[in-house]
Structures are given as structure tokens and as C-alpha cells.
Amino acid sequence: MREREEDWTSWATCANPQDDPMPEPWEEQLTDFQKCIMLKVFRPEKLMFAFKNYVRMHMGQFYVDSQTVTMDSIYRDTDELTPLIFILSTGADPTDALIKFSKDMGFDSRLNTISLG
């Protein structure tokens, strides 16, 4: 690394080091997982992007893409003994979709919501 300090600095400070090749000969010598470890050393904030690339390359695009979930598909997984519980993150609010779905199904009079916030 000392011999190619300028190359390493350039790679480590670029906008997307997880997408750019590492300085030679390390690009060819390291496995994809080892490259993730190197990225953690230099740019830990880019590690999640590198893991996404790793999963895409080794497992497939299916495991990277967000799956579209509809109220209809969620409803099929419930029954009278299996309640539907939403655990939300900041900015996520399925209330409108749930109310619309309950009206479409004719369940709006039986919909009970409880806010724990």
C-alpha cells in the first residue's frame, strides 16, 4: 500500500469505492468478501452498499430487490387466530391502505386499530 499510496487514497476517497476496482494487484487477489472487509477498514459507511452488491453477485437480484406487498397478500396470511400486527419504522404508515382495503372487503365496521405511540 505504501508503494501505491496515491492509488489507494484515490480509491478510498472516491464517491463509490464499493463499485470501483481496488488498486492492483488487490482487485485480482482478493475475494469479493475480502474486498468487503477492506472497504470496512477504509469506508465503513459504504459497507451496506457493498453487501448489497455481494448478495446480488453471489445469490441473485431477487434477494436484493424489495418485494411489493399488498394488503390482499397480507390478508391471505391471516385468519381468526392470526392477527395482523404492523411494526413500523419512521415514515411508514399503512393506515390509509389498511382502511381502504377494509372498505373494499366490507370489513370497515369490524376494523379495530390500536396506536401504541
BELLINCOR-V286744 format. One line per field, one symbol per residue. psi: psi as a letter, one per 30 degrees, with the letter a starting at -180 (. if undefined). burial: # if it has 9 or more other C-alpha atoms within 8 Angstrom, else .. A space follows every 10 residues. Layout:
psi = ???
burial = ???
//
This chain:
psi = eefheeeeee efgleifffk klkkgfeffk leeeeeeeee eeiffgeeee eeeeeeeffl eefekkkkkl eeeeefglaf fjljkkjllk fkjgeeeeee eeeefggefg kkkkkg.
burial = .......#.. ##....##.. .##...#..# ....##..## ..#..##..# ##.###...# #..#...... #..#...#.. .......... .......##. ###...##.. .......
//
